[in-house]
């Protein structure tokens, strides 16, 4: 599986992603995958780890 690195992420965006990840009990990586999948029209949400 490939990896990507994000540079120059605005502080407000990173804060919002971290808050969403915490709220949904996901890692930051899982949250980013979820948001990207939904933004690109993925039919099923990204898998989450069990609590």
C-alpha positions as CSV (number, residue, x, y, z in Angstrom):
1,X,0.0,0.0,0.0
2,X,1.3,3.4,-0.9
3,X,1.9,6.3,1.6
4,X,1.7,10.0,1.2
5,X,3.0,12.9,3.2
6,X,1.1,16.2,3.6
7,X,3.0,19.5,3.9
8,X,1.9,22.9,5.0
9,X,-1.4,21.7,6.5
10,X,-3.1,24.8,8.0
11,X,-3.2,24.6,11.8
12,X,-7.0,25.0,11.9
13,X,-7.4,22.1,9.5
14,X,-5.1,19.8,11.5
15,X,-7.0,20.8,14.7
16,X,-10.3,20.0,13.1
17,X,-9.0,16.6,11.8
18,X,-7.7,15.7,15.3
19,X,-10.9,16.6,16.9
20,X,-13.0,14.6,14.4
21,X,-10.6,11.6,14.9
22,X,-11.0,11.8,18.6
23,X,-14.7,12.2,18.4
24,X,-15.0,9.2,16.1
25,X,-12.4,7.1,18.1
26,X,-10.1,6.9,15.1
27,X,-6.5,7.6,14.6
28,X,-5.5,10.7,12.6
29,X,-4.6,8.5,9.7
30,X,-7.9,6.7,9.8
31,X,-9.8,10.0,9.9
32,X,-7.9,11.4,6.9
33,X,-8.6,8.2,5.0
34,X,-12.3,8.5,5.9
35,X,-12.5,12.2,4.9
36,X,-10.7,11.5,1.6
37,X,-12.9,8.5,0.8
38,X,-16.1,10.4,1.5
39,X,-14.9,13.4,-0.5
40,X,-14.1,11.2,-3.5
41,X,-17.5,9.4,-3.4
42,X,-16.4,6.2,-1.8
43,X,-19.5,4.1,-1.2
44,X,-18.3,2.5,2.0
45,X,-16.5,4.3,4.8
46,X,-12.9,3.5,5.5
47,X,-12.5,0.7,8.1
48,X,-12.1,1.6,11.7
49,X,-10.3,-0.3,14.4
50,X,-12.4,-1.7,17.2
51,X,-12.3,0.3,20.4
